Amino acid sequence: MAWMYILRCSNGAFYTGSTAQDIEARVWQHNEGLGANFTRKHRPVELVYCETWDRVDDAYTREKQVQGWSRAKKQALIDGEYGRLPALSRGRANSRRGAEE
């Protein structure tokens, strides 16, 4: 089993990661300064979202997808507002903005 996860850092920023470890152990590592350089500088962190995957490479692919999302789109995912995700796509927002200008 593997995980894709989102942490909320002490400065309010989101950190997106993936791991094949137990998720609680990975969050502990981040809080102990043993995780990513970014979270080391912005501790403590709080787990706000996670997904399970059968394979770590699938969790990593999902991590990279979510990393590219806007803060608003990540927040909608965290809040379980899945119906809002398509409207929050950067591509859709940019194409609408271009049509309005």
N, C-alpha and C positions, 0 to 999 in steps of 0.2 A: 504494500500500500504506500502511496505517496500523497503529498499535500501541496496545494497552492494556497497561500495564505496572505492576508493583509494585516499589517500591524499599524496601530496609531502610535506615533512617537510623541514624546513629551512636548515637542514644539507644534503638535497638531498635524504634522505631515504624515502621509501614508507611505509605508514601505511594503512592497510586494515581493514575495519570495516563494521558493518551492523547496521541498525536502523529501527525502525518503525516511527520515527519522520520525519518531513519535513527535507529534506537534507540540505537546506541552514541554518536552525536552528542548525542542528547538527554540521556543519562546523564552525558556529559561536561559539558554545560551545567549540569546540576544540581550537579555537583561543583565547578564553577567559580563557583557562586553566581549563575548566570544563569537558574536555573529558578524554581520556585515559592518564595514567601516561606518556607514551612514547611521545605523542604529546605535553603534558604540558611542557616537557623539550626541545622540538624542534620546538617551534613556531617562526614565523607564519607558518601555513599550507595552502596549496592550493588544492582544489578539482580538480583532474585530470581525474577521471573516476567514473562513477556510472551506476548501473543497477537497474531497478525496478523489484520488485517481488510482487506477490499477498499476500504472507504470510511471516512473519518475520522469521519463522524457515527455510524457503527456502533461504532467503537472508543470514541467518547465515551459512547454509550449504555451500553456494557459497563462503562466506567470508573465511571459513576454507579451502576450496579447493584452492582459490587464495593465501592465506597466505603461503601455501606450495610451491608456484612457485618460480622459480629463478627471479632475478631482470630483466633479459633479457626477460623472458616470460611475466612478468607484463608490461614491457615497450611496448612489441608488442601488448598486449591487449589495453593499453592506446592509442597507435598509430593507432588502428583499423586494424592492420596487422594480421588478424585472421588466414590466411593461414600459417603463420609462427609458430603458437602455437604448432602443433604436433611435429615439428622438435626441438623445444626448451624444450620438456619434459625431465625431469631429467632421467626418466627411459629409454627413447630412447637414450639419450646421453651416459648413462652408458653402455647400451647393445652394442652400436656401439664401444665404447672405448674398451670394453672387447674383442670384435671380432677382433680389430686391434692389440691388444697386443700379 
